Amino acid sequence: MTRPTTHSWVKTALSLSAAGLLLSVAACGGGAASAEGPDDVLTIGTDDGQEKHWLIIQEKLAEGGIEAEVKTFSDGTQINTATENGDIDINLFQHLAYLAQYNVNNNGTLVPVGATAVYPLALYSKDYGSLEELPEGAEVAIPNNPTNQARALLNLQEAGLLTLKDGGDSLSTPAEIESAKVEITPVDSNQTVTALNGSAAAAVVNNTQAQKGGLGDEVIIYKDDLESGTNDAYINAFVTKEENADDPRWETLIDVYHSSEVQEAVTELNGGNLKFKDDWTAEQLVELLRSEEEVAASGA
């Protein structure tokens, strides 16, 4: 994610004079340059601007004549609001389901212009080595924020541990569970690892929290299929205002992101737990976004 989660936010400023680049990491602020020409500074909002793949992205953009500034925010709504207001040009931190809910709840006009990757939402257990070993009625903790909660329920349904009314969607809640072999306990996303170390027999934990909690692949008993259409709504994407969707710099930015050097750094950061999505067009992403917005609007 990708994915909106709580991080330890680090404010840094790195000046790379040789390349003529600037990495600015701040909680917010700063006006974005216009998208009129190659001499303008491209401002990118994210939630992990201190990570090394952003330096690689800046360096490779500079080779193409694009100077980029990366700004780190501590909250997803702040990032999207800054994009809407023109304080930044484009952002990368969210999947399409999250973006759809933002647009519906805030009358937003943001659209995806390029896919990056999809990240797993795996089921972990320290007490049981497989799904089959989970006892009937075992407690399973899931994140309680709407997008991850729905995805966790879909994950558990795919694993055969429960069924959802009408098959569920990206806004499903525990109230829509029709049958279950386990007991579902929603907790704050930051407490999923804690729950796993406590009373829960298993927990659905997003990739970021799993890394922070020291959970390795050896305690995963089920991982969602990142190749299946089930997870398309959770593809992460570069996002900008609809009126700026045709900025020619986006093609360069997306190509840079999917370069081998950047993908290697992102893969290392995430322990290999992701699937890059470089085959999605902007048109396909927007079509999926509109579908997710319909789902979000139905639950508003």
C-alpha positions as CSV (number, residue, x, y, z in Angstrom):
1,M,0.0,0.0,0.0
2,T,0.8,1.5,-1.1
3,R,-1.6,1.3,1.4
4,P,-2.8,3.8,4.1
5,T,-1.3,2.8,7.3
6,T,0.3,4.5,10.2
7,H,4.0,5.0,9.9
8,S,6.9,6.4,11.9
9,W,7.2,9.7,10.1
10,V,10.7,11.1,9.5
11,K,11.3,14.7,8.4
12,T,14.5,15.0,6.4
13,A,15.9,17.2,3.7
14,L,18.5,15.8,1.3
15,S,20.2,18.1,-1.2
16,L,21.9,16.4,-4.2
17,S,23.7,19.3,-5.7
18,A,25.5,17.2,-8.3
19,A,22.3,16.1,-9.9
20,G,20.5,19.3,-9.1
21,L,17.8,17.5,-7.2
22,L,16.0,18.3,-4.0
23,L,14.2,15.8,-1.7
24,S,12.0,17.7,0.7
25,V,10.3,15.7,3.4
26,A,7.7,17.7,5.4
27,A,4.4,17.2,7.0
28,C,2.7,19.5,4.5
29,G,3.0,22.8,2.7
30,G,4.7,24.3,-0.3
31,G,3.0,25.3,-3.5
32,A,3.3,23.0,-6.5
33,A,4.7,24.3,-9.7
34,S,2.4,24.3,-12.8
35,A,2.7,21.6,-15.4
36,E,3.5,24.0,-18.3
37,G,6.9,22.8,-19.2
38,P,10.0,20.7,-18.5
39,D,11.6,23.5,-16.4
40,D,8.9,23.3,-13.8
41,V,9.6,21.3,-10.6
42,L,7.4,18.2,-10.4
43,T,6.0,17.8,-6.8
44,I,5.1,14.4,-5.6
45,G,3.2,13.6,-2.4
46,T,3.7,10.3,-0.6
47,D,3.8,8.7,2.8
48,D,7.4,7.2,2.6
49,G,9.5,9.9,0.9
50,Q,12.5,9.0,3.0
51,E,12.9,5.6,1.3
52,K,15.7,5.2,-1.2
53,H,13.6,4.3,-4.2
54,W,12.5,8.0,-4.3
55,L,16.1,9.1,-4.7
56,I,16.5,6.7,-7.6
57,I,13.2,8.1,-9.1
58,Q,14.5,11.6,-8.9
59,E,17.8,10.8,-10.4
60,K,16.2,9.0,-13.4
61,L,13.7,11.8,-13.9
62,A,16.6,14.3,-13.9
63,E,18.2,12.3,-16.7
64,G,15.1,13.1,-18.7
65,G,15.1,16.8,-17.8
66,I,12.5,16.6,-15.1
67,E,13.4,18.0,-11.6
68,A,11.3,16.4,-8.9
69,E,10.5,17.3,-5.3
70,V,9.1,14.6,-3.0
71,K,7.0,15.6,0.0
72,T,6.0,13.2,2.8
73,F,2.7,13.5,4.6
74,S,1.5,11.7,7.7
75,D,-2.1,11.3,6.6
76,G,-3.7,10.0,3.4
77,T,-6.4,12.6,3.4
78,Q,-3.8,15.4,3.6
79,I,-2.0,14.0,0.6
80,N,-5.2,13.9,-1.5
81,T,-6.3,17.3,-0.3
82,A,-2.9,18.8,-1.2
83,T,-3.3,17.2,-4.7
84,E,-6.8,18.7,-5.1
85,N,-5.6,22.1,-4.0
86,G,-2.6,22.1,-6.3
87,D,-0.1,22.1,-3.5
88,I,1.4,19.0,-5.1
89,D,1.1,17.8,-8.7
90,I,0.7,14.0,-8.2
91,N,0.8,11.5,-5.4
92,L,1.5,7.8,-4.7
93,F,0.4,6.1,-1.6
94,Q,-3.1,4.6,-2.2
95,H,-5.0,1.9,-3.9
96,L,-8.1,2.5,-6.1
97,A,-10.6,1.4,-3.4
98,Y,-9.2,4.1,-1.0
99,L,-9.2,6.7,-3.8
100,A,-12.8,5.9,-4.6
101,Q,-13.9,6.5,-1.1
102,Y,-12.0,9.7,-0.9
103,N,-13.6,11.0,-4.1
104,V,-17.1,10.1,-3.0
105,N,-16.7,11.4,0.6
106,N,-15.0,14.7,-0.5
107,N,-16.4,15.4,-3.9
108,G,-13.0,14.7,-5.2
109,T,-11.8,14.9,-8.8
110,L,-8.7,12.8,-8.5
111,V,-7.9,10.1,-11.0
112,P,-5.2,7.4,-11.5
113,V,-2.7,7.9,-14.3
114,G,-0.5,4.9,-13.8
115,A,-0.4,1.6,-11.8
116,T,2.5,0.7,-9.6
117,A,1.9,-2.5,-7.6
118,V,-0.5,-4.5,-5.5
119,Y,0.5,-5.6,-2.0
120,P,-0.7,-8.7,-0.1
121,L,-2.9,-8.8,2.9
122,A,-1.9,-12.1,4.4
123,L,-3.3,-14.2,7.3
124,Y,-0.6,-14.9,9.9
125,S,-0.6,-17.4,12.8
126,K,2.1,-18.2,15.3
127,D,0.1,-21.1,16.8
128,Y,-1.1,-22.9,13.7
129,G,0.8,-23.9,10.6
130,S,-2.1,-24.0,8.1
131,L,-5.7,-23.1,7.5
132,E,-6.7,-26.7,8.2
133,E,-5.2,-26.5,11.6
134,L,-7.3,-23.5,12.7
135,P,-9.9,-24.8,15.2
136,E,-13.6,-24.1,14.7
137,G,-14.4,-20.8,16.4
138,A,-10.8,-19.6,16.5
139,E,-10.4,-15.8,17.0
140,V,-9.1,-14.0,13.9
141,A,-8.2,-10.3,14.1
142,I,-8.7,-8.1,11.1
143,P,-8.0,-4.3,10.6
144,N,-11.0,-2.2,11.3
145,N,-10.4,0.7,8.8
146,P,-13.0,0.3,6.1
147,T,-10.9,-0.5,3.0
148,N,-8.6,-3.0,4.8
149,Q,-11.5,-4.5,6.8
150,A,-13.4,-5.3,3.6
151,R,-10.3,-6.6,1.9
152,A,-9.5,-8.8,4.9
153,L,-13.1,-10.3,4.8
154,L,-12.7,-11.0,1.1
155,N,-9.4,-12.6,1.8
156,L,-10.9,-14.8,4.5
157,Q,-13.8,-15.7,2.2
158,E,-11.3,-16.7,-0.5
159,A,-9.5,-18.8,2.1
160,G,-12.8,-20.6,2.8
161,L,-13.1,-19.4,6.4
162,L,-16.4,-17.4,5.9
163,T,-19.0,-16.3,3.3
164,L,-20.2,-12.8,2.7
165,K,-23.7,-11.7,1.5
166,D,-23.7,-11.5,-2.3
167,G,-20.0,-12.4,-2.4
168,G,-19.0,-9.1,-0.7
169,D,-17.3,-6.0,-2.1
170,S,-14.8,-3.4,-1.2
171,L,-17.1,-2.0,1.5
172,S,-18.0,-5.3,3.2
173,T,-18.3,-5.3,7.0
174,P,-18.5,-8.1,9.6
175,A,-22.3,-7.5,9.6
176,E,-22.5,-9.0,6.1
177,I,-21.0,-12.4,7.2
178,E,-23.5,-15.1,6.4
179,S,-21.5,-18.0,7.8
180,A,-18.0,-18.4,9.4
181,K,-15.8,-21.1,10.7
182,V,-13.9,-18.6,12.8
183,E,-14.7,-15.6,15.1
184,I,-13.9,-12.3,13.5
185,T,-12.5,-9.5,15.8
186,P,-11.9,-6.1,14.1
187,V,-9.0,-4.1,15.7
188,D,-7.1,-1.0,14.8
189,S,-4.7,-1.7,12.0
190,N,-1.8,-0.9,14.3
191,Q,-3.0,-3.5,16.8
192,T,-3.2,-6.5,14.4
193,V,0.2,-7.7,15.3
194,T,-0.5,-7.1,19.0
195,A,-3.7,-9.1,18.7
196,L,-1.7,-12.0,17.1
197,N,0.6,-12.0,20.0
198,G,-2.3,-12.0,22.4
199,S,-5.7,-13.8,22.3
200,A,-6.0,-14.1,18.5
201,A,-5.2,-17.4,16.9
202,A,-4.6,-15.7,13.6
203,A,-4.6,-12.1,12.2
204,V,-4.9,-10.5,8.8
205,V,-2.0,-8.0,8.7
206,N,-1.0,-5.7,6.0
207,N,2.5,-5.8,4.6
208,T,3.7,-2.6,6.4
209,Q,2.5,-3.7,9.8
210,A,3.9,-7.2,9.3
211,Q,7.3,-5.7,8.6
212,K,7.2,-3.4,11.6
213,G,6.0,-6.3,13.8
214,G,8.8,-8.7,12.6
215,L,6.4,-11.2,11.0
216,G,8.1,-13.3,8.4
217,D,6.7,-15.5,5.6
218,E,7.1,-18.5,7.8
219,V,4.1,-17.6,9.9
220,I,1.8,-16.9,6.9
221,I,-0.9,-19.5,6.6
222,Y,-2.8,-17.8,3.8
223,K,-1.8,-15.1,1.2
224,D,-4.3,-13.6,-1.2
225,D,-3.7,-14.2,-4.9
226,L,-2.2,-11.0,-6.3
227,E,-2.8,-12.3,-9.8
228,S,-6.5,-12.7,-9.3
229,G,-9.1,-10.1,-10.3
230,T,-10.2,-10.1,-6.6
231,N,-7.4,-7.7,-5.8
232,D,-7.7,-5.3,-8.7
233,A,-9.4,-2.6,-6.5
234,Y,-6.3,-2.7,-4.4
235,I,-3.8,-1.8,-7.1
236,N,-1.8,1.2,-6.0
237,A,-1.5,4.1,-8.5
238,F,0.0,7.5,-9.2
239,V,-2.9,9.9,-8.7
240,T,-3.5,13.5,-9.9
241,K,-6.4,15.9,-10.6
242,E,-8.6,15.0,-13.5
243,E,-7.7,18.3,-15.3
244,N,-4.0,17.4,-15.1
245,A,-4.4,13.8,-16.3
246,D,-2.9,14.4,-19.7
247,D,0.4,16.0,-18.4
248,P,3.1,14.4,-20.6
249,R,5.4,14.0,-17.6
250,W,3.3,11.1,-16.2
251,E,4.4,8.7,-18.9
252,T,8.0,9.4,-18.0
253,L,7.3,9.1,-14.2
254,I,5.5,5.8,-14.6
255,D,8.2,4.4,-16.9
256,V,10.8,5.4,-14.3
257,Y,8.9,3.7,-11.5
258,H,8.9,0.5,-13.4
259,S,12.6,0.6,-14.3
260,S,14.6,-2.3,-12.9
261,E,16.5,-0.1,-10.5
262,V,13.4,1.3,-8.8
263,Q,11.5,-2.0,-8.8
264,E,14.5,-3.6,-7.1
265,A,14.6,-1.0,-4.4
266,V,10.8,-1.3,-3.8
267,T,11.0,-5.1,-3.8
268,E,13.8,-5.0,-1.2
269,L,11.8,-2.5,1.0
270,N,8.7,-4.8,0.9
271,G,10.6,-8.1,1.3
272,G,9.4,-9.2,-2.1
273,N,5.7,-9.2,-1.0
274,L,4.2,-7.4,-3.9
275,K,3.2,-7.8,-7.6
276,F,4.1,-5.0,-10.0
277,K,1.3,-3.9,-12.3
278,D,2.9,-2.3,-15.4
279,D,0.3,-3.7,-17.8
280,W,-2.6,-1.5,-16.7
281,T,-3.5,1.6,-18.8
282,A,-4.7,4.8,-17.3
283,E,-8.1,4.2,-19.1
284,Q,-8.4,0.8,-17.4
285,L,-7.6,2.2,-14.0
286,V,-10.2,5.0,-14.4
287,E,-12.8,2.5,-15.5
288,L,-12.1,0.5,-12.3
289,L,-12.1,3.6,-10.2
290,R,-15.6,4.6,-11.4
291,S,-16.9,1.1,-10.6
292,E,-15.4,1.4,-7.1
293,E,-16.9,4.9,-6.7
294,E,-20.3,3.4,-7.4
295,V,-19.7,0.9,-4.6
296,A,-18.5,3.7,-2.3
297,A,-21.5,5.8,-3.1
298,S,-23.9,3.0,-2.3
299,G,-22.5,2.8,1.2
300,A,-22.3,6.5,1.9
